[in-house]
Amino acid sequence: MFTGKEGVGKSCLVNSLLGKPFNEDEPSTSGIEVLTTIAFGCNEWKEATEDIDDCERTKQILESTVECKVAEKLKQTNRQTEALEQAASTSTVSYYTSRM
């Protein structure tokens, strides 16, 4: 749900999240606009073009959450591996430098 003052760009933000191109001439939304979206993965959103039952939507949300958590865990592991590799190479250089 997006709320805010008129003309601040809520519709443009939603369109951007849905992967739609920026429209400089986006008309002002009059009143309330209801748009159903579905999250795919961690950062991909699509507009729902058909009615989706609650079970299917819950399944998609859970799958998306699991994907995001796995992706974050892999990123964290990668950062830790890089830090360990950097520390190991630094200590090796220090060892050889101190021996000279």
Stockholm file with secondary structure:
# STOCKHOLM 1.0

chainA/1-100         MFTGKEGVGKSCLVNSLLGKPFNEDEPSTSGIEVLTTIAFGCNEWKEATEDIDDCERTKQILESTVECKVAEKLKQTNRQTEALEQAASTSTVSYYTSRM
#=GR chainA/1-100 SS CCCCCTTSSHHHHHHHHTTCCCCTTCCCCCSCCCCCEEEETTTEEEECCSCCCHHHHHHHHHHHHHHHHHHHHHHHHHHHHHHHHHHHHHHHHHHHHHHC
#=GC SS_cons         CCCCCTTSSHHHHHHHHTTCCCCTTCCCCCSCCCCCEEEETTTEEEECCSCCCHHHHHHHHHHHHHHHHHHHHHHHHHHHHHHHHHHHHHHHHHHHHHHC
//
